[in-house]
């Protein structure tokens, strides 16, 4: 980025270091003033599918920083959303044995303050009524007695954000669903991919395991919705069904399960192969879906949200 423009890594560090009340007024507001119009204009380059990238999905040279910067900004979002997220319930049906972010020292802002930051950067919030995995992240499942009941939203926990046609972050939602569509304890507790931080849920992204500087070269996953189509993970090129590019665990997933993992960023149910001899004893933690692309764009874009 331009040397005169601040960046999201700086904001994230200031949020982590802040102690005391009014993190929004003391940290976020000064950062926004420093960032100014130039930062908003810079990230806006990514807002339209196909305009700022070459045909093979690689950013144009002048925009090479953009996926890294958007990823850093998504970490800011994750940190500010931390306290909005529901805790595991006491009956034990939503526990997941994995590394959880139970640390409660992350900054606390109001919903209005959260939206003020990101709308100032040119983003548009959404909630939505009809469940859509492009727009909605499942935070809790109420299990229906009817296993075939489709997924429906019962409560919006936090808002989602679009940067033009680009999905920046999904809205967190509580849902009701039959077990054939989303299983309580899996759809709301299994590791969430392409995600840096959740309060009581394990997460995975490509920054895992890298050093304090290298991890910031992680790209934001790029999903676009246009009036014509929905395009997922557009900067990647691996066919989701090509066995040559699937690990042993990924090959045990059915094509439908792989597509659910790409669309929802997590498993929705125990895989069909869960009881097969040699199958992993614990699913979901070591899958590697980051390079997956569907064979073509999905239809049915432009849903109301």
N, C-alpha and C positions, 0 to 999 in steps of 0.2 A: 504494500500500500504506500501511498504518498507519505513521506517522512513527517509531514505536518499534520497528518491525520492519526488519531489514536486508533487502537484496535481492541477487539473483544478479549484477547488474552489479558491485556492490561486491566480491563474491567473485571474479569473473573478473579484475577489476583487481588484486586482491591476489595472485592466482596468477601473473599476468603479471609483476608487480613482484618477486616473491620470488626471492631468490638463495640458493644453498646447499642443504643436505640437509633432509629431513623437512618437505616442504611440507605434508603431511597434518597432522602434529602442530602445526605453527607457523601454518598458515593456515586449513585446513579445520575443524579441531576448534574453534578459537575462534569461527569464523563460525557453526558449528552451534549453539554455546552461546548466541550472541547472537540468532540467528534464533528458536530456541525453538519451542514448540508452536504459536505464533500463525502462523508462516510455513507450517508443515505444514498447519494447518487452512485457511489461505488458498488454497494451491494445490490442496487437495483439492476445492474447489468445481468444478474442471474435470474431475473424475474420472468423472462419469456423463454419458453422452450425453443431450442434450435437457433436462437439469434446469436448467442455469445459463444457457442461451441462449434468445433469443426464437425464434419460428417461422422467421424468415428467416435464422437462423444468427448473428445479431449478439448479442454478450454482453449480459446485463442491465447496467444502468448501474453497479451496485456492483461488477461484475466486469470492467469495461472494461480494466483493467490486466493481466488474467490472461494473454492470449495473448502480450503483450510480456514479461511476467515469465517465462513458460515458455520463450520463445525465449532469453532471457538465460541461463536455467538450462541450456538445451541447448548454449549456447556453453561453459559450464563443463564439461559432459560431453565435448564435442568436444576441449577442451584436455587433459582428463585421459586421454582415450583415445588421444591422439596417438602415444605410444610403443608402443602395442599393435599398430599397423598395419603390415602387411608392406610391404617395399620392392619396387620393380620387380625382376624377375629378370634375371640377366645375359644371357639369350639374346635379349633385345630384343623378345620377342613381346608384352610387356605395357607398352610405352612409349606414352605419349600426349603429343602436342605441345601443351602448354598450360601455364598458370601452375600450378606445383606448390608445396606448402608443404613444402619440404625443410629448413626451419629446425628445428633440434633443441633449441631452448631452452625448449620447453614443459615444464611440471612433470611429474614422474614419480611415480606412485603405484602401489601393488600392486593387483591385482584385488580383494583383500579390502577395501582402503581405499576403492577406487572404490565398491564395493557398500555399504560402511558409510555413506558420505555419502548415497547416494540411498535406501537403505532407511530411514534415519533421517528422510527427508522423506516417507515413506509409500509408496514405490514397491516393486514386486514384480519381482525379476529373473526372466529366463527364458533358456533356451538353445534347446531344441527339437531334434527329430530329423528331422522331415519338413520339407523346404524350403517356405517360405511367404513371399511377398514382403511381406506385411503385417509380418511379424516379422523378416525376415532381409535383411541387406545383403550383397551379393556383394563379397568383397574379393579373391578370386582364383579363376580358372577353370582346372581341369584339363580339357583338351579330350579328349573321348572319340572313339575311331575311328568309333563309330556316330553319325551325325549326328542320329538320332532319340532318343538316350538322354535321358530326362528329367533335370532338374536334381536333384541330391541332395547333401546336406551331407556333407563329408568331415572337417571340423574346425570347431569354434567358436572364433573368435579373441577375441571379447569378448562379454559378456552383453548382452541387451536388457533394457529396463525398461518396465513398464506402471504407469500411475497410475490404478488402478481399471480402467475400460473404455478409458481413453485411452492410446494408444501414445505414450510419451515418446521412446524411442530403440530402433532395431532392433539385434538382435545381428549382429555381423560374422561372416561365415562363408566358409570356403573350400568350393568346390563342384566336382563333376564333372558335365559336361553335354555333350550332343551339340551341334554347331554350329547346328542348327535351333532350339535352345532358348536357348543363351547362347554367344556367341562370345568366346573368349579375346582380350584386347586391346581389347574393346569393353565387355562387361558388367562388367569389373573395372577399366577404365581411363578410360572416357568420363566427362564431367562429371557429377557427382552433384548433383542439384537438391534444393532445400529443405534445404541443408546448409551450415554455415559453414566447417568445417575438416576436411581429411583430410591425412595425411602426404605421400603420393606420388600424390595424385589431385586434379585440378581440381574445384572445387565452385562452386555457384551458389546464392544465395538473394536475397531481396528487400532485404537490407541493402547489397548491392553498389552502390558508387558514391555512397552517402550519407555525410554528415559524421559526426563522432565522436559527436554526440548523436542525430541523426535516425536513425541505423542501429539504435538500441536500441528504436525503435518498430516493429520488425519483429515479426510474429506467428509463433508456432509453428504449423506445419501441424497441423491437428486431425484425426486418424484415430481412429475408435472401433470396437471390436469388442464386440458384445453377444451374448447367447445366440441372438438372432434374425438378426443380419445384421452385415456389415462395412460401415462408412461411411467414405469417404475424402474428406479435404479439405472437411469439412462446413461450414466458414464461408464457402465460396465458392459461386458460383451459375452460372458459365458452362458451358453444355452443351459437352462435349468434342468433339461432332461438328458444332457450329454454325459454318459457314464464315465468318459475319460477325464472329466473335470469334477467328479463327485467322489468324496471320501467314502470309506466303508459305511459310516453311519448315515451319510446323506443318501447312499444308494438303498438303504433299508426303508427310507421314506417312500411312500407312494407319490406319483406325480401330483395328486391333489394335495397331499400333505406338504410337499415342497412349495406348492403355490400358496397354500395357507401361510406357511412360514414367511414367504416373501411379502405377501400382502399385509399380514397382521404383525409381522416382526417377532412372532413367537409361535410356539405350538399351541393349538386350541384343545387338543385331546391327546391322550396317550396314543402313539402311532400304532397302526395295525400290526406291525412287526414286534411290538413290545414284548410279547410272550414267546417269540421265536427263539430257539436255542442259539446262543451266541450273541443275542441282542444286548445292548448296553443295559446295565442294571438301573442307570439313572439317565433319562433322556434330557436333551436340551442344552446341556452346558458346553459341549464341545463341537457343536455343528459349525460349519464355515460357509454361510450363505452369501457372503458379502459381494461376490462377483456375479451373482445370478441375474439373468435377464429372462423375461418371458420371450417366446418366439416372436411376438409382435405386440403392438400397443393394445391395451384393453379398450373395448368399446363401452358405451354407456356413460360417457363423461358428462360434465355439466350438471350433476345432481344439485339440488337445492341444499344449502347447508346452513 
